[in-house]
């Protein structure tokens, strides 16, 4: 009996996850869809006994001051990235994309709208400056003895605050300023790694590689301009001129990457990059009664759901009418998250809702198709639950996210510029009637789920690892300290070229001298 008790105790020790004594975590978040997945992290951290404090502008979109699982510190600033600013940016992009050629759209997004992106980062810079100027706040944060700072480096403010407070830095990351995270931390040969915005896969023709290089340098230029004119100035003022913003960005101890290699094309990586694609996905919970009744009423045809993400609550009226008319032609029932005016062509089979439990709907056995904009969260939920996709990409990385599904035979993309009733209906019928799309997404789903540890548990383990060991510097490459010419060994190649050139010159000079000496001797003998 005693032996059995001892074995049971040992088994319990092995099975129970190794935790971390209630850590103290500071979070510098981002609003909108980025907050949605950060919030999941925070809830999980709270459930494991960690104390979480969030700093945010006083005017906020999603973050609540009375939440039960985190504390907040509201910083007074005049302007912040509220829903109004983001919505106006999104509608500007949609309006332009519908009436422009791809090249014109690319130029508009990369050059014409750069001023709006600059304004957005300026707001983040002003918020960061307001924090650093508040001596009482910074003293309070410093005295709180945080174990680490968790941030999304799509904005650069959290990186500066972490350095100022001398805290280990952990990223919830896919994007950094104006570039994709992998490009910043890992070797990224442009010959087979597609740059977001190109529409390329990892199998590129010569001219696709030309496009890949051009788009890379456009993004690289934007990235460096934003760092130079906003974040580097803050670094110089509050951290001292010896602190380079690029080095700070790449010095994070841990990169929790919102992707995995079922979704992402294979590429080089680093030991401090932890892949957690689909970390927000969970088994479906029972639906509210009214939604369950609607699902069951669909009979053998099943249900389609449509959502265009956090930022898009409505569409131009004519575009909404085209989409509604396409749905009305189908035998399936449709649940459409939409807050705009009721489309004039809306069919009896379509239910408009202000909000829907997307993850739970995708996991329902009646779901046949997901019409989506291609945001990372939605794509990964479709993968997790094995639901094929018809994608309507609107902006940023959405086309490239959908391309990864399309390349694997699990989605069809309908471009916004060509979207009408007939095109959308044809795409939906192809995915619904051709079983290969469902077969392919089910195969991808099995690959995604076949992991030794759930992505969220893996991410939480590594966050606690950083807290236990006061960082993870042993996993971090020293490449982040190198200037670009040293990183690419340009100085070494120039030195070796100089040595070869000098050696060649010495050789030819020696030969010339010997030749001249021999010629003089020959002349004297004659």
N, C-alpha and C positions, 0 to 999 in steps of 0.2 A: 504493500500500500504506500509506504514511504517512497519507494522507488518510482511508483506511478505518479505520485505527487510531484516529485522532483522533475520527472520527464515532462509533465504537464507545464510546470513553471518554465522550464527551458524552452519548450515549444512556444509558449506565450511570448517569451522574450524575442525569439526569432521572428515570429509572425508579426508582432506589433511594429509599426514603422518607427524608426529612430527620429524622435522629434528634436526640437531645440527649445531650451528653456525660454518661455515667453519672450520673444524678441520685440524690439522697439523699432518700427519701420516708418520712415518718412516717405511720402509719395508726392511726386510732382507730376500730375496727370495731364491729359488732353481731353477736351470735350468731344461730343459727338460719338461716332461709332467706335473711336479709339477708347473712349471711357467705358463703353459697354463691356469690352473684354477685360479692361483693367479692373472694373468693378467685380468681375468674377474672381479674379486673383485676390482682391481685398477680402471678399467674403470667405474664401478658403483659408486665407492667412488668419483671419479672425477666428474661424472655427478651430484652428490648431493652437489657439491661445496666444497669438501675437497681437501686440498693440499697434494700431495703424493710425497715423496722422496724415491728413491731406491738406496741402496748401493750395489755395485757389483764389481767383479774383472774386470780389464781392458779388459781381453780377455773374451768375453761373447758369448753365443750361440744364445739366443733369445732376450735378453734385448737390446733395442735400445737407444742410447743417444739423439736422436732427436724426441722422441715421444711427442705427443701433450698433453697427459693427465697425465704425471708424469715427475718429475725431476730426474736426476741421479747423483750419486757420484761414479766415477770410481776409484778404489783402485789398484795401481800397485802391482802385485804379479807375481812371476815367473811361477807358475803352477796354473791351475784352472780346474774345472770339465767341460771340453769342450766336444764337440760332439765326437771327436776322442777317448777320454778315455772311454766314456760311450759305444760307438759302439763296441770297442774291448772287453769290459767286457761282453756285450750282446752276441757277437759271440762266445766267449769262453764258455758261459753257454749253448748256443744252440748246439754247437759242442759236448759238453760232454753229454748233456741229450739224444741226439739221439742214443748214443751207449752204454748206461749204464743202469744197473738195478736201481730201485727206491732208494734202500738203499745206493748204491754207489753214486748216484746223490745227495742224501741228505748229505752224508758225505763230498762230494766235495764242495757243496755250503756252508755248515756250518763250515768246517775246512779248506779244501784245498784252497778255494777262500777268506778266511778271510783276507789274506794279501792284496788283492786288495781293499776290503772294508776299511781296515785300511789306505791304501794309499789315498783313496777318502776322508775320514774324516781328514786325515792329511792336505790335500789341504785346506779344510774348516778351520782347525785350523790355518794354515799359513795366510789365508786371514783375519781371526779374529785378529790374532796377529799384522798383518800389519796395520789394522785399529787402534788398541789400541796404537801402537807405534807412530802413526802420531798425535802428540799433536795438531797441527793446525786443523786437521780434527775433532778430538774429541771435541775441543773447539767450532768449527763451528757447530757441531751437537748439542752440549749442549746449545749453544746460540740460536739455532733455536726454542727452546721451543716446542718440539713435545708433542703431547697429548698421544700417545701410540706407541708401536712398534708392527708391525704385521709380523709374521714369520711362516715358516713351520718348525716344530721342528724335521723333519727327519734329519737335520743337527743341531748341537748344538751351532753354532756361534751366532745366533740371541738372544738366551737366555742370553748369557754373555754380549752382547752389551746392552741389555735392563737393566740389573742389573747395569752396569757401568754408564749408563745415568739416572738411577733411573726412568724408564718409566714403566707404566702399560703394561703388556705383554698379547697379544692376539694371539692365534694359529689358523692357517688354517691347520688342522691336520687330519691325519689318522695314521701316523707312527711317532714314537719318537726314534731316533738313530737306534737301532736294534730290536725294539719291537713295538707292536701295541698299539695305544694310550690308549685304554680302560684299558689295563693291568697296566698302570702306574698310572691312576687317580682313578679308581673305583674298588671295590671288584670284583674279577674275579675267581669264583670257577672253577677249572679245570675239575670237574665232568661233566659239561654241557656246558662249553664255549670252543669251538674248537680253538686251536692255529694254526695260519697261518703256512702252511707247512706240516700239518698232513693229510690234505684231509678228516678231520672229519667233521660231522655235529654236531648239538647240541643233537643228539641221539646216544650215544656211547656205544659200548660193553665194557667189562672189558679190553680187550687187546687194544682197541682204546684209552681207558683212560690211559693205561700204556704209549702208544705212545705219547699221549697228554702231559703227565707230562715230559717225556724225552725231547721232542722238546721244551717245555717251558723252561726247565733249560739250554738247549743249547743256546737258544736265550737270556735268562737272563744273561748267562755268557758272550756272545758276547757284549751285551749291557753294562755291567759293565766294561769289558776290554777297550772298546772304550772310555767310560767316564773317566776311571782312567788314561789311558796312553796319552790321547789327551786333553780332555776338562777340567779335574780337574787340570792339570798342568797350563793351562791358567788362571783358576779361582784363583789358589794359587798365581800366579805372579801378576795379575792385580786387583783382588778383595780382596785378603787376604785369609789366610788359614782357616778362620772361615766360608767361603762360600762353602757349599757342592753342587756339580753339580747336584746331584739327587734332592736335595731340590729346586734348582733353576728351574729345568725342570718341576717339579710338582707344582710350585707356580704361574703359569699363571692365570690371572684373568678370562680368557674366553677361552674355547676350542670349536672352530667352527669345528664340526666333519663332514667330508665328507662321511657321511653314514646316513641311516635312518632305521627304523625297518620294512620297506617293504623289504629292501635289507639285513640288518643285522639280525642275530639270536637274540632273546630277551636276555637281560643281565642287571645286575645292572648298574646304572649310577649315575651322580652327578648333582647338580643344575646349575653348571657353564659350563656344556656341552650342546651346542646348536647343534641340528642335522640339517644338511642342504644338505642331499643327493640329487643329481640332481640339485644343485643350478645353474650349468652352462647350463642346458637345457632350450631351448626356442622353441616356435612354429616355424615350418619350414618356411623359406623364399623362394620366387621363385628361381628356379635354373637358372644358366647361360643357354643361348639358346642351346648350343651344348649338355649339359647334359640333358636338358628337352627333346630335340629331341630324344636322345638315350633312355630315359625312355619310351617315348611314342611308340617307335619302338618295344618295347618288347611285345606288344599285351596283350593277356589274361594271359600269363605266368608270367609276371612281371620281377623284377630285383633283383639280389643278390648283396650286396656290401661286400667287404673284405678290412680290414685294420689291420695291426699288430702293430699299435701305432706309437708314436713319435720316438722311438729309433730304430725301425727296418724298414729300407728303402729297404733292399734286403735280400735274403736268399741264402743258398748254391744252386748251379744250379740244382742238382738232386732233391732237395726238391721242388723247384719252379716248376720243370717239372711235378712232381706228382700232385701238386695242380692245375696247369693249365690243365692237362689231365682230372682231375675230373670235372672241370668246363665245359670243352668241351663236356662232355656227357649229360649235362643238357639242357632242352628246354628254361630255363630262360636266360636272358642276365646278364652279370656280369660287375661290375665296381670294379677294383682292384687297390688300391693305392700301387704302386710298382715302385721303381727307379732302380732296377737291370737290368741286361741284359734280353732281351725278351726271355721267356721260349720257348724251341723248340716245345713244345706240345700245345702252345697257340691256342685256338679255335677262330673261327670268332665271337663267341658270347661274347667275353671278351675284355673289354676296359681297358688298363693300363693307369693310370694317376699318375702324380707326387704328386698331392694334390687333395683333394676333400672336399666339404662342408658336412662333415659327419652328423652333426645334421640335416641339411636341407634335405639330402638324406633319412635319417631314417624316417623323417616325411612325405615323399612322398607316396601317395596312391599306387604306383606301387611296393614298396619295399615288398619283400616276406621273406627275410632272411638276417641276418647279420653274416658273418664269421669273428670272432674277436679273439684277443689274450687274452681278459679278463682284460684289464686295467680298473680301477675304472670309469674313465670318459666315456669310451665306453659302459660299462655295464649299467651305469645309464642312458645314452642316449637311449639305447635299451629299458629299462624299461619305460622311459618317453613316448616314441613313440609307445610302444607296439609291438616290432619286436622280433620274436624268434631268438635264437642264436645257431650257431654251433661254439664251442670254441676250439681254438688251443692255450693252455697256453704255454708260453715260459719260464717264470722265476718269481721269487719273489711271490707276492700274487695272481697272475693271476688265477692259478688253483682254489684257494679257493674262489675267486670272482665268477668264473663260476659255482663252486659247489653250491653256494647259488641260482643261477638260475636253475640249474639242479635239485636240491632238491625240487624245487617248480614246476617242470614239464615244464620249459620254455626253456630248452637248452639241448644240447648233447655235451659232451666233447670228443675230439679226442686228445690223448696224442701224443706228438712230437715223442717219441720213436717208436710208432707204425703207424705213419702217412704215408699212401701211397694212391694211387689213389682210390683203392677199398674201404678202410675204410672211407675216406673223402666223397666219393660219396654216400656210404650207409648212413652215418650220415645226409648228406644234404637231401637226398630223404626221410628219415624218418621224418625230421622236416617239409619238404615241403608238404608231402602227408598226414601226421597225423594231423588233425585239433586241437588236444588237446594242442599242443605246442603254437599255436597262441591264443587259448582260454585262456590258463593259463597266458601268458604274457600280454594279454589285461586286465585280472582281476588284475594282479599285477600293471599294469599301472593305472587303475582306483583307486586303493588303494593309490598309490603314489601321484596322483594328488589331491586327496580329502583331502586338508589341508586348514585351515582357512587363511593362509598367505603363499605366495610363499617362498621357501627356501632362495633365495637370499635376499628378503626383510626382512625376519626374521634375517638373519645374519647381514645385514646392520643396522637394529635396535639395535642389541646388541653391535655392534662396537660403534655406536653413544652413546649408554647407558654408555659404559665405558668412553668415552670422556666427557660426561656431568657430570658424577659423580666421575671422576678422579680414576676410577677403579671399581671393583666389588668384593671387598674382602668379603662382607657379603655372597656371594654365594660359597666361596671357603672353602672347608673342611680344618681343621687344621691338618689333617692326614699327609700332606706333610712335616710337621716339625718333625714327629716321626721317630726314627730309626726303622729298620725292626722288632726288637724283641719287641718293644713297640707296633708297628702297629698290630702285630699278638698276642699280650698279652702274649708272651713267658715268660717275666719276672714275670707277674702276676701268670701264671700257675705254674712256678717254686716256687714262694713264697708260694702259696697255698699248693703246694705239700710238701714244706718244713714244713709248719705249720701242715699239716696232719701227716707227718712223725714224727715230734717232739712230737705232741700230742699222737700219737700211742705209741711212745717209752716211754713217761711219763706214759701212762696208763699201759703198760706192766711192767715197772719198779715198779710202785705202787702195781700192783697185785702181782708181785714177792716178794716185800718187805712184804706185808701183809701175803702172803703165808708162807714166812720164819718165820715171827713173830709167826703166829699161830702154826707152826710146833714146834718151840722152846718151847712154852707154853705147848703144848701137851706132849713133851718129859719130861719136868720138873714135870708135874703132875704124870706121870707114874713112 
